[in-house]
Amino acid sequence: MLSGEMERERLLGLYRTMIRIRLFENAARDLVREGAIPARFGFYTGQEAVAAGVCAHLGPGDQIGSTHRPLGHLIAKGCSLR
């Protein structure tokens, strides 16, 4: 079992990842709606915890393969948002 401080930091890390995914998704959705990017894809909103939780257990060399709404997984794995 993790100490209280370690558990707190782990949970905050998961929360930060979920927020990062949500902010990216919101920005992407706005750009699509404005017509700034010609894209049609399903957004990951509401599923951020899945990607954050799964990817938190992967190592730097581990790979992921997503077939549906992959942007959340990419962000949770550490892909740059730039």
C-alpha distances in whole Angstrom, upper triangle without the diagonal:
4,7,9,11,10,9,12,14,12,14,17,17,17,20,22,22,23,26,27,28,29,32,33,34,36,37,38,39,42,43,44,46,48,49,48,46,47,44,43,40,37,35,31,31,29,27,25,21,22,23,20,17,19,20,17,16,19,20,23,25,24,27,27,30,31,34,34,33,32,32,28,27,29,27,24,24,26,29,32,33,36
4,6,8,6,6,9,10,9,11,14,14,15,17,19,20,21,23,25,26,27,29,31,32,33,35,36,38,40,41,42,44,46,47,46,44,46,43,42,39,36,34,30,30,28,26,23,20,21,22,19,16,18,19,15,15,18,19,22,24,24,26,27,30,30,34,33,32,31,30,27,25,27,25,22,23,24,27,29,31,34
4,6,5,6,8,10,11,12,14,15,17,18,20,21,23,24,26,27,29,30,32,33,35,36,38,39,41,42,44,45,47,48,47,46,47,45,44,41,38,36,32,31,29,28,25,22,24,24,21,19,21,22,18,18,21,22,24,27,27,29,30,33,33,37,36,35,33,32,29,28,29,27,24,25,25,29,31,32,35
4,6,5,6,9,10,11,12,14,15,16,18,20,21,22,24,26,27,28,30,32,33,34,36,37,39,41,42,43,45,47,45,44,46,44,43,40,37,34,31,30,28,27,24,21,23,24,20,19,22,22,18,19,22,23,25,29,28,30,30,33,34,37,36,34,33,32,28,28,29,27,24,25,25,29,30,31,34
4,5,5,6,9,10,10,12,14,15,16,18,20,21,22,24,26,27,29,30,31,33,35,36,37,39,41,42,43,45,43,42,45,42,42,39,37,34,30,29,27,26,24,21,23,23,20,19,21,21,17,19,22,22,24,27,27,29,29,33,33,36,35,33,32,30,27,27,28,25,22,23,23,27,28,29,31
4,5,5,6,9,10,11,12,14,15,17,19,20,21,23,24,26,27,29,30,32,33,35,36,38,39,41,42,44,42,41,43,40,40,37,35,32,28,28,26,25,22,19,21,21,17,16,18,18,14,15,18,18,20,23,23,26,26,29,30,33,33,31,29,28,25,24,25,23,20,20,21,24,26,27,30
4,5,5,6,9,10,11,12,14,15,17,18,20,21,23,24,26,27,29,30,32,33,35,37,38,39,41,42,41,40,42,39,38,35,33,30,26,25,23,22,19,16,18,19,15,14,17,17,13,14,18,19,21,24,23,25,25,28,28,31,31,29,28,27,23,22,24,22,19,20,21,24,26,27,30
4,5,5,6,9,10,10,12,14,15,16,18,20,21,22,24,26,27,28,30,31,33,35,36,37,39,41,39,38,40,38,37,34,32,29,25,24,22,22,19,16,19,19,15,15,18,18,14,16,19,20,22,25,25,27,26,29,29,32,31,29,28,26,23,23,24,21,18,20,20,24,25,25,28
4,5,5,6,9,10,10,12,14,15,16,18,20,21,22,24,25,27,28,30,31,33,35,36,37,39,37,36,38,36,36,33,31,28,24,24,22,21,18,16,18,18,14,14,17,16,12,15,17,18,19,23,22,24,24,27,27,31,30,28,26,24,21,21,22,19,16,18,17,21,22,22,25
4,5,5,6,9,10,11,13,14,15,17,19,20,21,23,25,26,27,29,31,32,33,35,37,38,36,35,37,34,34,31,29,26,22,22,20,19,16,13,15,15,11,10,13,13,9,11,14,15,17,20,19,21,21,24,24,27,27,25,23,22,19,18,19,17,14,15,16,19,21,22,25
4,5,5,6,9,10,11,12,14,16,17,18,20,21,23,24,26,27,29,31,32,33,35,36,35,34,36,33,33,29,27,24,20,19,18,16,14,11,14,14,10,10,13,13,10,13,16,17,19,22,21,23,22,25,24,27,26,24,23,21,18,18,19,17,14,16,17,20,21,22,25
4,5,5,6,9,10,10,12,14,15,16,18,20,21,22,24,25,27,29,30,31,33,35,33,32,34,32,32,29,27,23,20,19,18,17,14,12,15,15,11,12,15,15,12,15,17,18,20,23,22,23,23,25,25,28,26,24,23,21,17,18,19,16,14,16,16,19,19,20,23
4,5,5,6,9,10,11,12,14,15,17,18,20,21,23,24,26,27,29,30,32,33,32,30,32,30,30,27,25,22,19,18,18,16,13,11,14,13,9,10,13,11,9,12,14,15,16,19,19,20,20,22,22,25,24,22,20,18,15,15,16,13,10,12,12,15,16,17,20
4,5,5,6,9,10,11,12,14,16,17,18,20,21,23,25,26,27,29,31,32,31,29,31,28,28,25,22,19,16,15,14,13,10,8,10,9,6,7,10,10,7,11,13,15,16,19,18,19,18,20,20,22,21,19,18,16,13,13,14,12,9,11,12,15,17,17,21
4,5,5,6,9,10,11,12,14,15,16,18,20,21,23,24,26,27,29,30,29,28,30,28,27,24,22,19,15,14,13,12,9,8,11,11,8,10,13,13,11,15,17,19,19,23,21,22,20,23,21,24,22,19,19,17,13,14,16,13,11,14,14,17,18,17,20
4,5,5,6,9,10,10,12,14,15,16,18,20,21,23,24,26,27,29,27,26,29,26,26,24,22,18,16,15,15,14,10,10,13,12,9,12,14,13,12,15,17,18,18,22,21,21,20,22,21,24,22,19,18,16,13,14,15,11,10,13,12,14,14,14,17
4,5,5,6,9,10,11,12,14,16,17,18,20,21,23,24,26,27,26,24,26,24,24,21,19,16,13,13,13,12,8,8,11,9,6,9,11,10,9,13,14,16,16,19,18,18,16,19,18,20,19,16,15,12,9,10,11,8,6,9,9,11,12,12,16
4,5,5,6,9,10,11,12,14,15,16,18,20,21,22,24,26,25,24,25,23,22,19,17,14,11,10,9,9,5,6,9,8,6,9,12,11,11,15,16,18,19,21,20,19,17,19,17,20,18,15,14,12,9,10,12,9,8,12,12,14,15,14,17
4,5,5,6,9,10,10,12,14,15,16,18,20,21,23,24,23,22,25,22,22,20,18,14,12,10,11,11,8,10,13,12,10,13,15,15,14,18,19,21,21,24,23,22,20,22,20,22,20,17,16,13,11,13,14,10,10,14,13,14,15,13,16
4,6,5,6,9,10,11,12,14,16,17,18,20,21,23,21,20,23,20,21,18,17,14,12,11,13,13,9,11,13,11,10,14,15,14,14,18,18,19,19,22,21,20,18,20,18,21,19,15,14,11,9,11,11,8,8,12,10,11,11,9,12
4,6,5,6,9,10,11,12,14,15,16,18,20,21,20,18,20,18,18,15,14,10,8,8,10,9,6,9,11,9,9,12,14,12,14,17,17,19,19,21,20,18,16,17,15,17,15,12,11,8,6,9,9,6,7,11,11,11,11,10,13
4,5,5,6,9,10,10,12,14,15,16,18,20,19,18,20,18,17,15,13,10,8,6,8,9,7,10,12,11,11,15,16,16,17,20,21,23,22,25,23,22,20,20,18,19,17,13,13,10,8,12,13,10,11,14,14,14,15,12,15
4,5,5,6,9,10,11,12,14,15,17,19,17,17,19,18,18,16,15,12,11,10,12,13,11,14,16,14,14,17,19,18,19,22,22,24,23,26,25,24,22,22,20,22,19,15,15,12,11,14,14,11,13,16,15,14,13,10,13
4,5,5,6,9,10,11,12,14,15,17,15,14,16,15,15,14,13,10,10,10,13,13,11,14,16,14,14,18,19,17,18,22,21,23,22,24,23,21,19,20,18,19,17,13,13,9,9,12,11,9,11,14,13,12,11,8,10
4,5,5,6,9,10,10,12,14,15,15,13,15,13,13,11,10,7,7,7,10,11,10,14,15,13,14,18,19,18,19,23,22,24,24,25,24,22,19,19,16,17,15,11,11,8,8,12,12,10,13,15,15,14,14,11,14
4,5,5,6,9,10,11,12,14,14,14,16,14,14,13,12,9,10,8,11,13,12,16,17,16,17,20,22,21,22,26,26,27,27,29,27,26,23,23,20,21,18,14,15,12,12,16,16,14,16,19,18,17,16,13,15
4,5,5,6,9,10,11,12,11,11,14,13,14,14,14,11,12,12,15,16,15,19,20,18,19,22,23,22,24,27,26,28,27,29,28,26,24,24,21,22,19,16,16,13,13,17,16,14,16,19,18,16,15,11,13
4,5,5,6,9,10,11,10,8,11,9,11,10,11,9,11,11,15,16,15,19,19,18,19,22,23,21,24,27,26,27,26,28,26,24,22,21,19,19,16,13,13,10,12,15,14,13,16,18,18,15,15,11,13
4,5,5,6,9,10,10,10,11,9,10,9,10,8,10,10,14,15,15,19,20,19,20,23,24,23,25,28,28,30,29,30,29,26,24,23,20,20,17,13,15,12,13,17,17,16,18,21,20,19,18,15,16
4,5,5,6,9,9,9,12,11,12,13,13,11,14,13,17,18,18,22,23,22,23,26,27,26,28,31,31,32,31,33,32,29,27,26,23,23,20,17,18,15,17,20,20,18,21,23,23,21,19,16,17
4,5,5,6,5,6,9,9,11,12,14,13,15,15,19,20,20,24,24,23,24,27,28,27,29,32,31,32,31,32,31,29,26,26,23,23,20,17,18,15,17,20,19,18,21,23,22,20,18,15,15
4,5,5,6,5,6,6,8,9,11,11,14,15,18,20,20,24,24,22,24,27,28,27,29,32,31,33,31,32,31,28,26,25,22,21,18,15,17,15,17,20,19,19,22,24,23,21,20,17,17
4,5,8,8,9,9,10,12,13,12,16,15,19,21,21,25,26,25,26,29,30,29,31,34,34,36,34,36,34,32,29,28,24,24,21,18,20,18,19,23,22,21,24,27,26,24,23,20,20
4,5,8,9,11,13,15,16,16,19,18,22,24,24,28,28,27,28,32,32,31,33,36,36,37,36,37,36,33,31,30,27,26,24,21,22,20,21,25,24,23,26,28,27,25,23,20,20
4,5,6,9,11,14,16,16,19,20,23,25,25,29,29,27,29,32,33,31,34,37,36,37,35,36,35,32,30,29,26,25,23,20,21,19,22,25,24,23,26,28,27,24,23,20,20
4,7,9,12,14,17,16,19,20,24,25,24,28,29,27,28,32,32,30,32,35,34,35,33,34,34,31,29,28,25,25,23,20,21,18,21,24,22,21,25,26,25,22,21,17,16
4,6,9,11,14,14,17,19,22,23,23,26,26,24,26,29,29,28,30,33,31,33,31,32,31,28,26,24,22,21,20,17,18,15,18,21,19,19,23,24,23,20,19,16,15
4,7,10,13,14,18,19,23,23,24,27,27,25,27,31,30,29,32,34,32,34,32,33,31,28,26,24,22,20,19,17,18,16,19,22,20,21,24,25,25,22,21,19,18
4,6,10,11,14,16,20,20,21,24,24,22,24,27,27,26,29,31,29,31,30,30,29,25,23,21,18,17,15,13,14,13,16,18,18,18,21,23,23,20,20,17,18
4,7,9,13,15,18,18,19,23,22,21,24,26,25,25,28,30,29,31,30,30,28,25,22,20,17,15,13,11,13,13,16,18,18,19,21,23,23,21,21,19,20
4,6,10,12,15,15,16,19,18,17,20,23,22,22,25,27,26,28,27,28,25,22,19,17,14,12,9,7,10,10,12,14,15,16,18,20,21,18,20,17,19
4,7,9,12,12,13,17,16,15,18,20,20,20,23,25,24,27,27,27,25,22,19,17,13,11,8,6,9,10,11,13,15,15,17,19,20,19,20,18,20
4,6,9,9,10,14,14,13,15,18,18,18,21,23,23,25,25,26,24,22,18,17,14,13,10,6,9,8,9,12,13,13,15,17,18,17,18,16,18
4,6,6,7,10,10,9,12,14,15,15,17,20,20,23,23,24,22,19,16,16,12,13,9,6,8,7,6,9,11,11,12,15,16,16,17,15,19
4,6,7,10,11,11,13,15,16,17,18,21,22,25,25,27,24,23,19,19,16,16,13,10,12,11,9,12,14,13,13,17,18,18,19,17,20
4,6,8,9,11,12,13,15,16,18,20,21,25,25,27,25,23,20,20,17,18,14,12,14,13,10,13,16,15,14,18,19,20,21,19,23
4,6,6,7,9,10,12,13,15,17,18,21,22,24,21,20,17,17,14,15,12,10,11,11,8,10,13,13,12,15,17,18,20,18,22
4,5,6,6,9,10,11,12,15,16,19,20,22,19,18,16,16,14,16,13,11,11,10,7,9,11,10,9,12,14,15,17,16,19
4,6,5,6,8,10,10,13,15,18,19,21,19,19,16,17,15,17,15,14,14,13,9,10,13,12,10,13,15,17,19,18,22
4,6,5,6,8,10,12,13,17,18,20,17,16,13,14,12,14,13,12,12,12,9,9,12,12,9,12,15,16,19,19,23
4,6,5,6,8,10,11,14,15,17,14,13,11,12,10,13,12,10,9,9,6,5,8,8,6,8,11,13,15,16,19
4,6,5,6,9,10,13,14,17,15,15,13,15,14,17,16,14,12,12,8,8,10,9,5,8,10,13,15,15,19
4,6,5,7,10,13,15,17,15,15,13,15,15,18,17,16,15,15,11,10,13,12,9,10,13,16,18,19,23
4,5,6,7,11,13,15,12,12,10,12,12,15,15,15,13,14,11,9,11,12,9,9,12,15,18,19,23
4,5,5,8,10,12,9,10,9,12,12,15,16,15,12,12,10,7,9,9,6,6,9,12,15,16,20
4,6,8,10,13,11,12,12,15,16,19,19,18,16,15,13,11,12,11,8,8,10,13,16,18,21
4,7,10,12,10,12,12,15,16,20,20,20,17,18,15,12,14,14,11,10,12,16,19,21,24
4,7,8,6,8,9,13,14,18,19,19,16,16,15,11,12,13,10,8,11,13,17,19,22
4,5,5,9,11,14,17,20,22,21,18,18,17,14,14,14,12,9,11,14,17,19,22
4,6,8,11,15,17,21,22,21,18,18,17,14,13,13,12,8,9,11,14,17,19
4,6,10,13,16,20,22,22,18,19,18,15,14,15,14,10,12,13,16,19,21
4,7,10,13,17,19,19,16,17,16,13,12,14,13,9,12,13,17,19,22
4,7,10,13,16,16,13,14,14,11,10,13,12,9,11,12,16,18,20
4,6,10,12,13,10,12,12,8,8,11,11,8,12,12,16,17,20
4,7,9,11,8,11,12,9,9,13,13,11,14,14,17,19,21
4,6,7,5,9,10,7,9,12,12,12,15,14,17,18,20
4,7,7,10,12,10,12,15,15,15,18,17,20,20,22
4,6,9,10,10,12,14,15,16,18,17,20,19,22
4,6,7,8,10,11,13,14,16,15,17,16,19
4,6,5,6,9,10,11,13,11,14,14,17
4,5,5,6,9,10,11,9,11,10,13
4,5,5,6,9,10,10,12,11,15
4,5,5,6,9,9,12,12,16
4,6,5,7,5,9,10,13
4,5,5,5,7,7,11
4,5,7,10,11,14
4,6,9,11,15
4,6,9,12
4,6,9
4,5
4
